[in-house]
Amino acid sequence: MNAEYGKQWYQRRVRGKLLVQDINRRLDAAQCTINEMQNEVDRAPLSDRPKLSYRLREHQAELAELRRAFSTEEDSHRYGVGPTTGTTDTTRRQVLNNQGAVERSRAALTRTEQIAVETETLGNEINTELGAQREQLTRTRDLLDDTDNTLNTSRRTLLNMGRRAVTNRVALIAIIVLEVGILGAVLYWKFAT
């Protein structure tokens, strides 16, 4: 019976190590995702940053809590369980409890990964929306430049028209003054002689 229990213990130990490695990989992947999310938050518009930063801090806190809980469970599993002579029911329960805690940690990590994927999707949507807004701003700037060019052309045309009007008035006044001068000379010549 002791040999069979030792074999079962060894199999659980191997599964436990594989599970620990898998959880560590997932925790590292979640940290990378959170780092990418931080970069996206830094590039987000100022109006959206507080909301995104708050959600990012929640994810960071949840990941830290998972790391702490997993580390605690891993340490208790590593140091609190092992093959001993005269294994008791308490040790078996502790092994089962540790496995349950690891499974809960795995489930929590899976939830964190889902949240990270949702946040990444949200970041991509915001990025797409920002791209559309950039294109709209570029079109608006181009339209504004065209309008500015049209206004400059109109301003030059109005200035030329104003100059022509002043020139025409000066010419008209000169003609009137000349005609009055000629009329005065004709009258003077007619009445003076």
C-alpha positions in Angstrom: 0.0 0.0 0.0 2.9 2.4 0.8 4.4 1.8 -2.7 1.0 2.5 -4.4 0.6 5.7 -2.3 4.2 6.7 -3.2 3.4 6.2 -6.9 0.2 8.2 -6.6 2.1 10.9 -4.8 4.8 11.0 -7.5 2.1 11.3 -10.2 0.4 14.1 -8.3 3.8 15.7 -7.8 4.5 15.6 -11.6 1.0 17.0 -12.4 1.5 19.6 -9.8 4.9 20.7 -11.3 3.3 20.8 -14.8 0.4 22.8 -13.4 2.8 25.2 -11.7 4.8 25.7 -14.9 1.6 26.3 -16.8 0.3 28.9 -14.3 3.7 30.6 -14.2 3.6 30.9 -18.1 0.1 32.3 -17.9 1.0 34.8 -15.2 4.0 35.9 -17.3 1.7 36.2 -20.4 -0.8 38.2 -18.4 2.0 40.6 -17.2 3.1 41.1 -20.8 -0.5 41.8 -21.8 -0.8 44.3 -19.0 2.4 46.0 -20.1 1.0 46.3 -23.6 -2.2 47.7 -22.2 -0.1 50.3 -20.3 1.4 51.4 -23.6 -2.0 51.7 -25.2 -3.3 53.7 -22.2 -0.3 56.0 -22.6 -1.2 56.6 -26.2 -4.9 57.0 -25.6 -6.6 60.5 -25.7 -6.4 62.4 -22.5 -10.2 62.2 -22.1 -10.2 58.4 -22.0 -7.0 57.9 -19.9 -8.6 58.1 -16.4 -11.1 55.4 -17.2 -8.6 53.2 -18.9 -5.9 53.8 -16.2 -8.5 52.8 -13.5 -9.3 49.5 -15.3 -5.6 48.9 -15.8 -4.8 49.4 -12.1 -7.7 46.9 -11.3 -6.1 44.3 -13.6 -2.6 45.0 -12.2 -4.0 44.5 -8.6 -5.8 41.4 -9.6 -2.7 39.9 -11.2 -0.6 40.9 -8.1 -3.1 39.2 -5.9 -3.1 36.1 -8.1 0.7 36.0 -8.0 0.7 36.3 -4.2 -1.9 33.7 -3.8 -0.2 31.4 -6.2 3.1 31.9 -4.5 1.6 31.1 -1.1 -0.1 28.0 -2.4 3.0 26.9 -4.3 5.2 27.3 -1.1 2.7 25.5 1.0 2.5 22.7 -1.6 6.3 22.6 -2.0 7.1 22.7 1.7 4.0 21.3 3.4 3.5 18.1 1.3 5.9 15.2 0.7 6.2 11.5 1.0 6.7 10.5 4.6 6.5 7.3 6.4 3.2 7.1 8.2 1.3 9.5 6.0 -1.9 10.7 7.6 -5.3 11.7 6.4 -4.3 15.3 7.3 -1.5 15.3 4.8 -3.9 13.9 2.1 -6.4 16.6 2.9 -3.7 19.2 2.7 -2.6 17.9 -0.7 -6.2 18.0 -2.0 -6.6 21.5 -0.5 -3.5 22.6 -2.2 -4.6 21.2 -5.5 -7.9 22.9 -5.1 -6.1 26.2 -4.4 -4.0 25.7 -7.5 -7.1 25.0 -9.6 -8.8 28.2 -8.2 -5.6 30.1 -9.0 -5.7 28.7 -12.5 -9.4 29.7 -12.9 -8.7 33.2 -11.6 -5.8 33.5 -14.0 -8.0 32.4 -16.9 -10.5 35.1 -15.9 -7.6 37.6 -15.8 -6.6 36.5 -19.3 -10.2 37.0 -20.5 -10.2 40.5 -19.0 -6.9 41.2 -20.6 -8.2 40.1 -24.0 -11.3 42.3 -23.5 -9.1 45.2 -22.6 -6.9 44.6 -25.6 -10.0 44.5 -27.8 -11.1 47.8 -26.2 -7.7 49.3 -26.9 -7.8 48.1 -30.5 -11.3 49.7 -30.9 -10.0 53.0 -29.4 -7.0 52.8 -31.7 -9.3 52.3 -34.7 -11.5 55.2 -33.6 -8.5 57.4 -33.1 -7.4 56.5 -36.6 -10.8 57.5 -38.0 -10.7 60.8 -36.0 -7.2 61.5 -37.3 -8.4 61.0 -40.9 -11.4 63.3 -40.2 -9.0 65.9 -38.7 -6.8 65.7 -41.8 -9.7 66.2 -44.1 -10.9 69.1 -42.0 -7.4 70.7 -42.1 -7.2 70.2 -45.9 -10.7 71.8 -46.2 -9.6 74.7 -44.0 -6.4 75.2 -46.1 -8.6 75.2 -49.3 -10.9 77.7 -47.7 -8.0 79.9 -46.6 -6.6 79.9 -50.1 -10.0 80.8 -51.5 -10.3 83.6 -49.0 -6.8 84.9 -49.9 -7.8 84.9 -53.6 -11.0 86.7 -52.8 -9.2 89.3 -50.7 -6.8 90.0 -53.5 -9.6 90.3 -56.0 -11.5 92.7 -53.7 -8.3 94.8 -53.2 -7.8 95.0 -57.0 -11.5 96.0 -57.4 -11.1 98.7 -54.7 -7.9 100.1 -56.4 -9.8 100.2 -59.8 -12.7 101.9 -58.2 -10.4 104.6 -56.6 -8.6 104.9 -59.9 -11.9 105.3 -61.8 -13.1 108.0 -59.2 -9.8 109.9 -59.5 -10.1 109.8 -63.3 -13.7 110.9 -63.2 -12.9 113.7 -60.9 -10.0 114.8 -63.1 -12.3 114.7 -66.2 -15.0 116.7 -64.3 -12.4 119.3 -63.2 -11.0 119.5 -66.7 -14.5 120.0 -68.2 -15.3 122.6 -65.6 -12.0 124.3 -66.4 -12.8 124.2 -70.2 -16.3 125.5 -69.6 -14.9 128.3 -67.4 -12.4 129.1 -70.1 -15.0 129.1 -72.9 -17.3 131.3 -70.8 -14.5 133.7 -70.0 -13.4 133.8 -73.6 -16.9 134.4 -74.8 -17.9 137.1 -72.3 -14.5 138.7 -72.1 -14.3 139.4 -75.7 
